[in-house]
Amino acid sequence: MRSGPMQRLDALTGTWRTTMHDAWFLEPAEQPVVGTTTIEWWHDAFVLCRWTTPGDGAAGSAMSLALGHHDVLDAYTALYHDERGVSRVFAMDFGDGRWTLNREDDDMFQRFVAEVAPDRITGRWQASDDGGTTWRTDFVLDLARTD
């Protein structure tokens, strides 16, 4: 049985055409890279997100998120893993058309901020090397529902 907070994440589920752009690590940075994101339920307890983009080098990538909710603390958590073998834990908020992921680790602060509509998610990944005083955009993600 899905809890109320987890049920809200149903707005994310589906298959999405994903376009990454304005990525500082691509040449040119504004180059669009198209991929696919699949977001689905796992045993009514977690939401799994899988994002893949084809290609070699910085353009090709695979990322996974497992989204869950801690009932006692009334807090969402996202577990992140990517093709580089990087694993991270993010605090997450979701509601009122906004989805955020945040981490404040010693190596770097990082966040994802997105606006969520029924057929579109528009967000950006950002990083800060100075404890959150200044932020740079790593890349922008535009997701368009395909199902």
C-alpha positions as CSV (number, residue, x, y, z in Angstrom):
1,M,0.0,0.0,0.0
2,R,1.4,3.4,-1.0
3,S,1.6,6.1,1.7
4,G,0.1,9.5,0.9
5,P,3.5,11.2,0.4
6,M,4.6,8.4,-2.0
7,Q,1.3,8.5,-3.9
8,R,2.1,12.2,-4.8
9,L,5.2,10.9,-6.8
10,D,2.8,9.1,-9.2
11,A,2.9,12.4,-11.1
12,L,6.5,11.5,-12.1
13,T,5.8,8.0,-13.4
14,G,5.9,7.3,-17.1
15,T,8.3,7.4,-20.0
16,W,9.9,10.8,-20.9
17,R,11.9,12.1,-23.8
18,T,14.8,13.8,-22.1
19,T,16.9,16.6,-23.5
20,M,20.1,17.7,-21.7
21,H,21.5,21.1,-22.7
22,D,23.6,24.0,-21.4
23,A,26.1,21.5,-20.0
24,W,29.4,23.1,-19.1
25,F,31.2,19.8,-19.9
26,L,30.0,19.6,-23.5
27,E,31.5,21.3,-26.5
28,P,29.6,23.4,-27.4
29,A,27.8,23.7,-24.1
30,E,24.4,24.4,-25.6
31,Q,24.5,21.2,-27.7
32,P,21.3,19.2,-27.0
33,V,21.7,15.6,-26.0
34,V,18.5,13.5,-26.3
35,G,17.8,10.4,-24.2
36,T,15.1,8.6,-22.3
37,T,13.9,8.7,-18.7
38,T,11.7,5.9,-17.3
39,I,10.1,6.5,-13.9
40,E,8.2,3.6,-12.4
41,W,6.9,2.1,-9.1
42,W,8.8,-0.7,-7.4
43,H,6.6,-2.7,-5.0
44,D,4.4,0.4,-4.2
45,A,7.2,1.4,-1.8
46,F,9.8,3.2,-4.0
47,V,9.9,5.2,-7.3
48,L,12.8,4.3,-9.6
49,C,14.1,6.8,-12.1
50,R,16.4,5.7,-14.9
51,W,17.9,8.2,-17.3
52,T,20.1,7.2,-20.3
53,T,21.6,9.2,-23.1
54,P,23.4,7.5,-26.0
55,G,26.9,8.6,-27.1
56,D,30.5,8.5,-26.2
57,G,32.4,10.6,-23.7
58,A,30.6,13.3,-21.7
59,A,27.4,13.1,-23.8
60,G,26.6,9.5,-23.0
61,S,25.4,8.7,-19.6
62,A,23.2,6.6,-17.3
63,M,21.8,7.7,-14.0
64,S,19.5,6.1,-11.5
65,L,17.5,7.5,-8.6
66,A,15.6,5.5,-6.0
67,L,13.0,7.8,-4.3
68,G,11.5,6.9,-0.9
69,H,9.8,8.5,2.1
70,H,10.6,8.3,5.8
71,D,7.2,8.4,7.5
72,V,8.4,9.3,11.1
73,L,10.5,12.2,9.8
74,D,8.0,13.1,7.0
75,A,11.0,13.4,4.7
76,Y,11.7,12.2,1.2
77,T,15.2,10.8,0.3
78,A,16.7,10.0,-3.1
79,L,19.6,7.6,-3.6
80,Y,21.6,8.4,-6.7
81,H,24.0,6.3,-8.8
82,D,25.6,7.0,-12.2
83,E,27.7,5.3,-14.9
84,R,30.9,6.6,-13.2
85,G,30.1,4.5,-10.1
86,V,29.3,7.7,-8.1
87,S,26.7,7.2,-5.4
88,R,25.1,10.0,-3.4
89,V,22.2,10.7,-1.0
90,F,19.9,13.6,-1.6
91,A,17.3,15.2,0.6
92,M,14.2,15.6,-1.5
93,D,11.0,17.8,-1.6
94,F,8.1,17.3,-3.9
95,G,4.8,19.2,-4.1
96,D,3.0,22.2,-5.6
97,G,4.6,21.6,-9.0
98,R,8.1,21.6,-7.7
99,W,10.7,18.9,-7.3
100,T,14.0,19.5,-5.5
101,L,17.0,17.3,-4.6
102,N,19.7,18.7,-2.3
103,R,23.0,17.5,-0.9
104,E,25.4,19.3,1.3
105,D,28.6,17.2,1.5
106,D,32.1,18.2,2.3
107,D,33.2,17.8,-1.3
108,M,30.5,19.8,-2.9
109,F,26.9,21.1,-2.5
110,Q,24.6,20.0,-5.3
111,R,21.0,20.5,-6.1
112,F,18.3,19.7,-8.7
113,V,15.4,22.2,-9.0
114,A,12.5,21.4,-11.4
115,E,9.1,22.5,-12.2
116,V,6.7,19.6,-12.8
117,A,3.6,19.7,-15.0
118,P,1.5,16.8,-16.2
119,D,3.4,16.4,-19.5
120,R,6.7,18.2,-18.8
121,I,9.4,18.5,-16.2
122,T,11.9,21.3,-16.6
123,G,14.9,21.4,-14.3
124,R,18.5,22.1,-13.8
125,W,21.4,20.5,-11.9
126,Q,23.6,23.0,-10.0
127,A,26.7,22.8,-7.9
128,S,28.5,25.0,-5.4
129,D,32.1,24.7,-4.3
130,D,31.7,27.4,-1.6
131,G,29.1,25.9,0.7
132,G,26.1,27.2,-1.2
133,T,27.1,30.8,-1.5
134,T,27.3,30.8,-5.3
135,W,25.9,28.2,-7.7
136,R,26.8,27.2,-11.2
137,T,24.6,25.3,-13.6
138,D,25.9,21.9,-14.5
139,F,23.2,21.3,-17.1
140,V,19.5,21.8,-17.8
141,L,17.1,18.9,-18.3
142,D,13.8,19.0,-20.2
143,L,11.6,16.0,-19.9
144,A,8.5,15.6,-22.2
145,R,6.1,12.8,-21.5
146,T,5.9,10.2,-24.3
147,D,3.3,7.8,-22.8
